[in-house]
């Protein structure tokens, strides 16, 4: 596809906010957006938010208002992140017959993930209920003219099947309930699109990460092309030990993997807590989550029609310590 003609929309894609509203305003300002009649806007460009507006950071409520105002004004688009999905499930009562009170169990770990969000809305319950209803209007993916957007992983097959049932790309409450069964269609869609893909380590092996967490799974690339070893498909969060990384991939493991062809439109994801200097992962895959809420960077990609992503189109703001929760 050629570069855009005059008058065609151009987009600024922005990674996970996690309540860093102050940094978001700096980034928007840096890209030429101005607040007019209370809404951030640009004369010729639109934002696309990659999801995960809530949780962890110090200005979650403000972030939600800012983003929703932009979306409702036509100044931005957005896809759902796993944190908005988790919030819906956490705050929705189970149906009769379930063994737990809410769709997402109120375990200590789940409670910890959402506590900053609920604390900010403690005296604004109706407003929170209204935001929860709004979360249902966030599509799980966007297929635009010239690029694609999803929070964590573009799975062609699941997206095609989901779109057949939900042409607007949005889930509903039945789907939310159904998604709690991991092996159900709804469970696979939410897991892949919002959390990414992983694979079991061979021979029942486990690895212990820097933070002392033991894993039997590792995160896989959804864009691997002709991989030969485990090392060719590992994405994050920790590198594989060398003896595993160099092992050849068995046929069955290869069959589980997704791919994303080099000739396909660029796809933008968030979700992955990247570090270092923002740059494309491949010529048509970019992650824009650079751990803003962990004193990283809030990152945007300024897209104007190019099909090969360019390093110079990444822009970012280093997160100020005042815009990060001490609890993050
Ligand atoms: Mn995420």
Boltz pocket constraint, residues with backbone or C-beta under 6 A from the ligand:
constraints:
  - pocket:
      binder: B
      contacts: [[A, 16], [A, 52], [A, 81], [A, 82], [A, 83], [A, 151], [A, 194], [A, 270], [A, 271], [A, 272]]
      max_distance: 6.0
